[in-house]
Amino acid sequence: MSQKQQVLYEDQIKELDKALIQIIKESEAKCALLVDKDGHLITRQGFTHTLDTTALAALLAGSFASTKEIARLVGEPEFSVLFHQGKKDHIHISLIGERTILVVIFDDRTTIGMIRLYAKEVGETLSAIMEKSPTGQESEVQLGQEFSDSADAKLDDIFHE
């Protein structure tokens, strides 16, 4: 787990949401999520009402962590893009900056090529938004220990059922 906490302000979350909406519209994806490498769901857009996004965020972060170890074993520092193909739905996962993962869930209405193209473009926008350091903000979202404990408990529930 990372030691540095990430703090995002309300205006940044609104900008992140706009960027996620952009990738959904342009690529015809079903939904997009932004997840901290520690498994915190930062924000989401699209058709997520049937998904357990808290569990999904934690599992995706875990998947990315295990893939980092696989990369190390084959001599790579890290794999920055992952793709999972299912019968109906597919998941594109890409690293944004040092701490954030963009997850795009899509179906056969679009292609992996379109998703990769838009994910790269939107990834640059997301990275710029997250690097901003707004001043004078009163409302902030802090991804801290309380949520981390909640995500750990959710993972325990999933794997011990």
C-alpha positions, 0 to 999 in steps of 0.5 A: 500500500502507498504511504502518501494520501491523495487529496482531491478537491470538489472542483477536481472531482467535477473535472475528472467526472467530465473527462470520464463522461467524455471517454464514455461518449466518444468511445461508446463505452458502458462506464468508466471508473477512476481508482486509486492504486490502493483500491479507493474508488475516486469517481465513476461515470456511466452505467455502474448501478449494477456493479459493486464498484467498491469491490471492483475498485479494490479487486482492480487495484489488487490485479494491477499490483499482482501484474506489477510483480509479474512485470518485474519477474520478466524484467519490466518495471510495470505494465501500464495497460491491461485488457480483459476480454469477456463474452459480452463485456471487456475491461481496459485498465490503464495507469494514469500517473503514479497513483491512479488507474483508469478503468473502462468497461465496454461491450461489442458496440466499440473496439479495443482500438477505440478504447485504447485511443480515447483512454490515452487521450483522456489519461493525459487530461486526467493526469493534468487534473490530478496534478493541479493544486487548487488553493482556497478550496474548502470542500475536499475528498480525502482518501484515507485509512477509514476507506482503506479499512472498508475496502480491506473488509470488503475484500475479506468478505469476497474471498471468504464467502 
